[in-house]
């Protein structure tokens, strides 16, 4: 990770604005049908950007001063050219993270993205129980494949500053496991991120991202366990366990899981942007913004008064979310203590 990005990061923090984080869903295709997810329903290989279009996208994002990009999905390893996509963004000087389920990728795939200049990897693991993990994924023998990917990423990205992250979606199926997962992550040399499950309340409601899965939903009888587990996670974090989530986010997660209430100041379109597989750029994956396509005019659009006005209108009308990459970016860009802690953890692991 080059020093110029750290300097730009510091500048953004001091002036309170600047694009720190870009999420680019390189595909919505996925080989799994996880119970809490409906992203795969929108998968269409024919609509995904070509490499030449991705080069234009990378140049456009770099012109905005973007620092890092997360390549997610769907499952990004569904794209056979993923290593070339990593190289395109690295050539533009961005930090590049791959967000993967760790099941689709072969050892050759992982070596290819690392050799292309990968900065960071986030691998999903929702349970240390093979049976529970398979149930959530609606697939068989998933845990050994995830473990293989965890070990290989650790072997190929061993240097400090090459962030290795394990993402766990918190549901009633794994709630009691969270402290055990934190200990497992510590032993593996990874960072842990615990993400509250987001579900639709009814099978009649269609959502592009969340699915209806009442078997995963936290129930009233689970509330004492939520309190107990999250207090334990906060104590583990204070005891230097490698939990990337800030104490502020962990507390917000506890409240959200029990009440559904989400209360924080969103900075979508200010500190972060979202890019769809088709190349549409928006302040968040939940919204479209007319005219925000990669083009020489993109920088002018972003810095226009009209954009700022419409961005605030979209945020004010949003019911909110508890997406950690959004929330934690806002938290750390507004609180130097959280920023210091996250950067310190990232450099140590």
C-alpha positions in Angstrom: 0.0 0.0 0.0 1.6 3.2 -1.1 2.2 6.2 1.0 0.3 8.6 -1.3 -3.0 6.7 -0.4 -2.3 7.1 3.3 -1.6 10.8 2.8 -4.8 11.2 0.8 -6.7 9.3 3.5 -5.4 11.7 6.1 -6.4 14.7 4.0 -9.9 13.4 3.6 -10.1 12.9 7.3 -9.0 16.4 8.1 -11.3 18.1 5.6 -14.2 15.7 6.3 -14.9 14.6 2.7 -13.4 12.5 -0.1 -14.1 9.0 -1.6 -12.4 6.6 0.7 -14.3 3.4 -0.3 -15.9 2.1 -3.5 -17.9 -1.1 -3.7 -18.0 -2.6 -7.2 -20.1 -5.6 -7.7 -18.3 -7.2 -10.6 -21.1 -9.7 -11.0 -24.4 -10.6 -9.4 -23.9 -14.3 -10.5 -23.2 -16.8 -7.8 -23.0 -20.6 -7.6 -24.6 -20.6 -4.1 -28.2 -19.9 -3.0 -27.6 -18.6 0.5 -30.8 -18.3 2.6 -30.4 -14.6 3.4 -29.4 -13.5 -0.1 -31.2 -12.7 -3.3 -28.5 -11.0 -5.2 -27.9 -14.0 -7.5 -31.4 -13.5 -9.0 -30.1 -10.5 -10.8 -27.0 -12.3 -12.3 -26.6 -11.7 -16.0 -23.2 -12.3 -17.6 -24.2 -10.4 -20.7 -24.7 -7.1 -18.9 -21.4 -7.1 -17.0 -18.7 -4.6 -17.9 -15.9 -5.7 -20.3 -12.3 -5.3 -19.3 -12.0 -2.1 -21.5 -15.1 -0.7 -19.8 -13.6 -1.5 -16.4 -10.4 0.3 -17.4 -12.5 3.4 -18.1 -14.3 2.9 -14.7 -11.0 2.6 -12.8 -9.7 5.8 -14.4 -12.9 7.6 -13.6 -12.9 6.5 -10.0 -9.2 7.4 -9.7 -10.0 10.9 -11.1 -12.4 11.4 -8.2 -9.5 10.6 -5.8 -10.8 7.2 -4.7 -8.5 5.3 -2.4 -9.8 1.7 -2.3 -12.2 -0.6 -4.1 -13.9 -3.8 -2.9 -14.7 -6.3 -5.7 -17.8 -8.1 -4.6 -20.8 -9.8 -6.0 -22.6 -12.2 -6.2 -19.4 -14.2 -6.1 -16.5 -12.3 -7.8 -14.7 -15.5 -8.7 -17.5 -16.3 -11.1 -15.7 -13.9 -13.4 -12.8 -15.8 -15.0 -11.0 -12.5 -15.7 -11.1 -11.4 -12.0 -7.3 -11.3 -11.7 -7.2 -8.9 -14.7 -9.8 -6.7 -13.0 -7.6 -6.6 -9.9 -4.6 -5.6 -12.0 -6.6 -2.8 -13.7 -7.5 -1.1 -10.4 -4.0 -1.7 -8.9 -2.5 0.0 -12.0 -4.6 3.0 -11.1 -3.1 3.0 -7.6 -6.2 1.8 -5.7 -6.1 -0.6 -2.8 -8.1 -3.7 -4.0 -10.0 -6.1 -1.8 -11.9 -9.2 -3.0 -15.0 -10.2 -1.1 -15.6 -13.9 -1.6 -17.4 -16.9 -0.1 -14.1 -18.8 -0.3 -15.9 -21.8 -2.0 -15.8 -21.1 -5.7 -12.2 -20.1 -6.0 -9.5 -22.7 -6.8 -5.9 -22.4 -5.5 -5.0 -21.3 -9.0 -7.6 -18.5 -8.9 -6.4 -17.2 -5.5 -2.7 -17.2 -6.7 -3.7 -15.3 -9.8 -5.5 -12.5 -7.9 -2.6 -12.2 -5.4 -0.1 -12.0 -8.2 -2.2 -9.4 -9.9 -1.6 -7.1 -6.8 -4.5 -7.9 -4.4 -4.3 -5.8 -1.3 -6.9 -7.5 0.9 -9.3 -10.4 1.0 -12.6 -10.9 2.9 -13.9 -14.4 3.2 -17.3 -15.4 4.4 -17.8 -17.9 7.2 -21.0 -18.1 9.2 -20.4 -21.1 11.3 -17.8 -23.5 12.5 -20.3 -26.3 12.4 -20.2 -28.1 9.0 -23.9 -28.8 9.2 -24.9 -25.2 10.0 -22.6 -23.8 7.3 -24.0 -26.1 4.6 -27.6 -25.3 5.7 -27.1 -21.6 5.4 -25.4 -22.0 2.0 -27.8 -24.7 0.8 -24.8 -26.6 -0.4 -22.6 -29.5 0.7 -19.1 -29.7 2.1 -18.6 -26.0 2.2 -16.6 -25.6 5.4 -13.5 -27.5 4.2 -13.3 -25.4 1.0 -13.6 -22.2 3.1 -10.8 -23.4 5.4 -8.6 -24.1 2.4 -9.2 -20.6 1.1 -8.4 -19.1 4.5 -5.1 -20.9 4.7 -4.1 -20.1 1.2 -4.9 -16.4 1.4 -2.9 -16.3 4.7 0.0 -18.0 3.0 0.1 -15.8 0.0 -0.7 -12.5 1.7 1.3 -12.8 4.9 2.7 -9.3 5.3 1.4 -6.8 7.7 -0.9 -4.3 6.1 -2.3 -6.9 3.8 -5.7 -7.1 5.5 -7.3 -10.6 5.9 -10.9 -10.4 7.0 -13.4 -13.0 7.9 -17.1 -11.9 7.5 -19.8 -13.5 9.6 -23.5 -12.8 9.0 -25.1 -12.9 12.5 -28.4 -14.8 12.7 -30.1 -16.9 15.3 -28.4 -20.0 13.8 -24.9 -18.9 14.8 -25.5 -16.3 17.6 -24.0 -18.4 20.4 -21.0 -19.2 18.2 -19.7 -15.6 17.8 -17.2 -15.7 20.7 -15.9 -19.0 19.4 -15.6 -17.6 15.9 -13.6 -14.6 17.4 -11.2 -17.0 19.0 -10.9 -19.0 15.8 -10.1 -15.8 13.9 -7.5 -14.9 16.4 -5.8 -18.2 16.0 -6.0 -17.9 12.2 -4.4 -14.5 12.0 -7.4 -12.9 10.5 -9.6 -10.0 11.5 -13.3 -10.6 12.4 -16.3 -8.7 11.2 -19.7 -9.5 12.5 -22.6 -8.4 10.3 -26.2 -8.4 11.5 -28.5 -10.4 9.1 -30.8 -8.4 6.9 -34.0 -10.1 5.8 -37.3 -9.2 4.1 -40.2 -9.4 6.5 -42.4 -11.4 4.1 -42.1 -13.7 1.1 -44.3 -11.3 -0.8 -41.7 -8.6 -0.7 -39.1 -8.7 -3.5 -35.7 -7.3 -2.7 -32.6 -7.1 -4.9 -30.3 -8.1 -2.0 -32.1 -9.5 1.0 -34.3 -12.7 1.1 -37.1 -14.0 3.2 -35.6 -16.5 5.7 -37.5 -16.6 9.0 -35.3 -19.4 10.2 -32.4 -16.9 10.4 -34.3 -14.1 12.0 -33.7 -13.1 15.7 -36.7 -13.7 17.8 -37.8 -12.1 21.1 -36.7 -15.2 23.1 -33.2 -14.6 21.6 -32.8 -11.1 23.0 -31.1 -12.1 26.2 -28.6 -14.1 24.2 -28.0 -11.2 21.9 -27.2 -9.0 24.9 -24.9 -11.6 26.5 -23.0 -12.4 23.3 -22.4 -8.8 22.2 -21.2 -7.8 25.7 -18.8 -10.7 25.4 -17.6 -9.5 22.0 -17.1 -6.0 23.3 -15.0 -7.4 26.2 -13.0 -9.5 23.8 -12.3 -6.5 21.6 -11.2 -4.5 24.7 -8.9 -7.5 25.4 -7.2 -7.1 22.0 -9.0 -9.8 20.1 -8.8 -9.0 16.4 -12.4 -7.8 16.0 -12.4 -5.1 13.3 -15.9 -3.8 14.2 -15.7 -0.7 16.3 -17.4 -0.8 19.7 -19.8 1.7 18.3 -20.8 -0.6 15.5 -21.1 -3.6 17.9 -23.5 -1.7 20.1 -25.5 -0.5 17.0 -25.6 -4.2 15.9 -26.9 -5.3 19.3 -29.7 -2.8 19.2 -30.6 -3.5 15.5 -30.8 -7.3 16.1 -33.2 -6.8 19.0 -35.3 -3.9 17.7 -34.6 -3.4 14.0 -33.7 0.2 14.8 -30.9 1.8 12.9 -29.6 5.2 13.9 -26.5 6.7 12.3 -25.6 9.6 10.0 -25.1 8.1 6.5 -22.5 9.6 4.1 -23.5 7.7 1.0 -22.1 9.6 -2.0 -19.8 11.5 0.2 -17.2 9.0 1.6 -18.4 6.0 -0.5 -20.0 5.0 -3.8 -21.5 1.8 -5.2 -21.0 0.5 -8.8 -23.3 -2.2 -10.3 -22.1 -5.0 -12.6 -23.5 -2.9 -15.5 -21.3 0.0 -14.5 -24.0 2.3 -13.0 -22.5 4.5 -10.3 -24.7 5.5 -7.4 -24.3 6.8 -3.9 -25.4 3.4 -2.6 -26.5 0.0 -4.0 -30.1 0.9 -3.0 -30.3 3.9 -5.3 -29.9 4.9 -8.9 -28.5 8.3 -9.8 -29.2 9.6 -13.4 -26.1 10.5 -15.3 -23.5 8.8 -13.0 -21.8 6.8 -15.6 -18.1 6.6 -16.2 -17.2 9.5 -18.5 -15.0 12.6 -18.6 -17.9 14.5 -17.0 -18.2 12.2 -14.0 -16.0 14.5 -11.8 -18.1 17.5 -12.7 -21.3 15.6 -11.9 -20.0 14.5 -8.5 -18.9 18.1 -7.5 -22.0 19.8 -8.8 -24.5 21.5 -6.4 -27.3 19.4 -8.0 -25.6 16.2 -7.1 -25.1 17.2 -3.5 -28.8 18.3 -3.2 -30.1 15.0 -4.7 -27.7 13.0 -2.6 -29.1 14.5 0.6 -32.7 13.9 -0.7 -32.0 10.2 -1.3 -30.4 9.8 2.2 -33.2 11.6 4.0 -35.8 9.3 2.3 -33.8 6.1 3.1 -35.0 3.8 5.9 -31.4 3.1 6.7 -29.1 0.0 6.8 -26.5 -1.6 8.9 -23.9 -2.2 6.2 -20.5 -2.2 8.0 -18.4 -1.0 5.1 -20.6 2.1 5.0 -21.1 2.7 8.7 -17.6 2.0 9.8 -16.2 4.3 7.1 -18.4 7.1 8.4 -17.5 6.3 12.0 -13.7 6.4 11.4 -13.8 9.5 9.2 -15.6 11.4 11.9 -13.8 10.0 15.0 -10.0 9.9 15.1 -10.0 7.2 17.8 -12.0 4.8 15.7 -9.8 5.7 12.7 -6.6 5.1 14.7 -7.9 1.7 16.0 -8.9 0.4 12.6 -5.7 1.5 10.9 -3.7 0.0 13.8 -5.5 -3.3 13.6 -5.1 -3.4 9.8 -1.4 -2.9 10.0 -0.9 -5.6 12.6 -2.9 -8.3 10.9 
